């Protein structure tokens, strides 16, 4: 045992490695000689990405064996009496200053390596968010591109360290010499951003417009989503413009209309005070809330003025028709003539002519008192439709129709026989259209 121990005073243990080369049972002199030969014929294989590799030879950088001191220190560090442990435990020594070389020549060789040629340099790209993907109806994360762009200073340090240790191969990939994208597909910030964008684009509003339903969904909403360096917002200007155009398309309040009279004539009527009018500011706020909350809803637009029916012809087929020229009134319910009667409208001579147009019944009241500058008149049935102008009974009149209205008409209201006013009162309701024409 002691004779073997004496042997290991000048020889390396079993399983001894210096810079990954095996030196088991070799004497100090043999180790020095072998290292010297390694230096003489030294080559370093440099491996990179995309299957590229290149070689730096020791002769090209004037490499020389520098010192035996570190090899001697490795040998002195082992205890000869403990040699049996080398059967179960290897000794791995690393030296990083066994040689000298010409630094300027090395840098020249490194510059000429294949990895540093322009055609092999690929810039890394951060993971980003795609344009809206129509096929998948969402925004997607575009994966990062690793590229092949080396940190030049770090590469030099890695190669110098490998040469000093006489390593045969060095991997620039494993040594992390390449620049990496700053943002990858697993970035929490990026995932949070795309999730918010898809939350917005998942909203849908089905506008209930009777037979004119319109759906606002991802096809339009995706154009309103802005992503400015990870800050997601909705383009409020575009949303307001959408509401403006939507209102322009579906508003009927204030628009002239064509109307087919009972006599069969098609006439053009001014709007008067009837129709549908979207409250653009309120609708904008409601729509913005729907999108921000990612809601899928069916609802009406927010109206400031409501008509009676939401069909394309918003007068519909239930309405009061007042032919001011013939002083005759018709009431249609679901397209069927239910009631007709003569009436007396506003006094033409005194300038109280009943205005033509389409209006909506404001409300109904029993036993109302009508007041003006020079009159105060109680009526049994009061159905206003245009400010202070309305339909009501006129018990003080003996006759209706004809040309009474020209000289002896009302202050603008439509005076009806009491029984007809009572019947009409029971048939009509708030919002129902009243069509007046000459």
Buried (B, 14 or more C-beta within 10 A) or exposed (E): EEEEBEEBEEBBBBBBBBBEBEBBBBBBEBBBEBBEEBBEEBBBBBBBBEEBBBEBEBEBBEBBBBEBEBBEEBBEEBEBEEBEBBEEEBBEBEBBEBBBBBEEBBBEBBEEBEBBEEEBEBEBBBBBBEEBEEEEBBBBBBBBEBBBBBBBEBBBEBBBBBBBBBBBEBBBEEBEBBBBBEBBBEBEEBBEBBEBBBBBBBBBBBBBBEEEEEEBBBEBBBEBBEBEEEEBEBEEEBBBEBBBEBBEEBBBBEBEBEBEBBEEEEBEBBBBBBBBBBBBEBBBEBBBEBBEEBEEEEEBBBBBBBBBBBBEEBBBEBBBBBBBEBBBBBBBBEEEEEBBBBBBBBBBEEEBBBBBBBBBBBEBBEEBEBEEEEEEBEBBBBBBBBEEBBBBBBEEBEEBBEEBBEEEBBBBBBBBBBEBBBBBBEBBEEBBBBBBBE
